[in-house]
């Protein structure tokens, strides 16, 4: 069975990707399973640039097809922040809770109609040859006034989805995996994977 590496050390993200790609005839591996322990520095200014850096670097060094994504939260009132800095918004080693608490402080007193936000995801599949293909997904909502829910990770507890009348962290994984930004990017990627790999083999 062909092996695909997922370029993340985030357990929640890995589980989400594995679940969505579970019906594909590929073995979905984490980096440790191919003994890749190096850190790939994300120096890009956009989600696409960071995804390409991770996917192409790991594919080249390991010899395996590699899936990488860069994703984050964009809040209109804050000019698109935290954006590519979402994972380290409150500092280099910040926790999910520290990041969304900083966001909530910055939105203190901001009315609901100005709290519009979107999760964005750019997914890249790279081959050891250097070729790559990308897909994009997004999920629109608004920032809640306080965290709610125990599912998910990252900013999920403060990302309110009006269509569900719940935060993303209140939506069970099987539902989230149909509507999340990553799910939508992966759904598009699933339509591209087979042809891309066949062209490389």
N, C-alpha and C positions, 0 to 999 in steps of 0.2 A: 504493500500500500504506500502510495506517495506521501511523503511527510511535508507538512507546512508548519513553519514556525510562526508563532504569534509574538511579536516584539513588544512585550510588556511584562512588568513585574507586578502589576496591579491585579490581585487575585479576583476582584470583582469583575474587572474588564475581561480577564481571561475566561472566566466562567460564562460571561454573557456571549462572547464570541464563539466559544465551544458549543454552547447551546444552539445558537442560530445556525452554525455550520454543521451540526451533528448529522444531517442527512446526506452530506457529501461523501464521496468515496476516498477521503483523505484522512490521514492521521494528523490531528491538530496538536502540536507540541508546544510546550513553553520552552523558553531559552535554556533553562537548566537541564532539560532532558537531552540537549545536544551539547551540553557542557560549555555554553556560551555565557560567561559571567562578566564580560566587559561592559562598561557603561558607555553608551553612545550619547554624546552631548547634543542636545537639541538647540542648535544655534540659528534656526530659521526665524523669519519674521512672520510667517504665515503657517496655518495648519498644514498646507500641502508641502511646504518646504521641510517642516519637521518630520512629516510622515515619510517623505522621500529619503531623508538622511538616515532614518532608522532602518527602513526596509532595505534600501540598497546596500547599506554598510553590512548588515547582518547576513543578507543573502550572499554577498561577495565573500565574506569571511568564513561562512559555514558551508557554503555550497548547496544550501536548501532554499526553496521558495519561501519567501517571508512576507507575512501580512503585518503591516504596521498602521496605526492610526494616530492622528493627533486630533484632539477634540477639546472643546471647552465651552464656556458660557459667555455669551455676549449680551450685555445689558445696554439697551438704547440710551437710557438716561446718563450712563457713565461713558458714553462715546464708544461703546463696544468692549469695554473692559469687563471682566479680566482677560478675556480672549486667550491668546496663546500662553498667557501666564496663569491660567486658571488653577493648575495643580500646585503652584507655589505663590499664590496671591498674597498670603500673609507672611511669606518668608521662604527661604530655600528648603527648610525641613518642616514646613507647616503641615498640620493635620487637616483632614477634611473639615472638621468642626471649626478650626481656627480660620480657614479660608471663608467659609460661609458666614461666620460671625463678623468678619471684617466687612463682607459685602453688606450684611444687614445694617451695620453701623453707618456705612456710607449712604444707605437709602433711608435712614431715619427721617421721618416726616414727609417722605415723598409719597404722594397719593397713588392709589392703585393704578389709575389710568396712565401713569408715567413709569410704571415698573415693568414694562414689557421686556421680554428677554427671549433668547433662543439658544438652545444647545446646537452646536455645529460639530460635524465630524467629517474628516477627510480620510478615507481609507486607501491604502496603497498596497498592491501586491507586486513584489519585485522578484525577478529571476536572478540567479547567480550571474547571468550574462550582462546584467545591467538594465535590461528592458523592464518596463513597469506599466501598470495600468492603475487608474484611480477611479474612485467613486465618492459621491458626496451625499450626506444626509443631514437633515435638520429637524428640530422639534420646537415648536413655538409655545410660549406660555408667558408667565409673569413671576416676579419674585414675591413670595409670601412674606408676611410680616414677622413670622416666626417659624422655626423648623417643626415639621410634623412627619411622622412615619418612621418605620424601622427597616424598610427594604432599601436596596440600592447602596450607593456610595457617592462620594463627591458632593456636588451641590443638590443632589436629589431631594433632601429634606426641605429645601427652600424654593424649589422650582414647582410652581403651581400650574397644573394643566387644566384649563377651563373646561375642556370637553369631558373630562373625567371628574371635575370638581374635587380633585385631590392633588396633593403634591406627588412628584414622581416616586418619593420614598413610601407613599401609601399605596402604590400600585404594585401588585404581585409581579414577580419576574416574568411569568408566562404572558402577562399582558404588556408589561414594559417592553419585552422583546419583540413586540409587534409595532410599537409606536416611537421608540426612542430614536434619537439621531444616529446612534451607532447601528441600531437594527435596520434603519432605512438605508444607510450606506452599505451595510453588509448584504441586504437584499439585492441591491444593485450589483454589488461585487459578485454575488453568486451567479449572476447571469453572464459574467465575464470570465470566471476562473477557468472553466473547462477549455474554452477556445484558446485562452492565453497560454495555458500549460501545454496544450497539444502543439502549438506553434513553436514551443521551446524544446520539445522532445524529438 
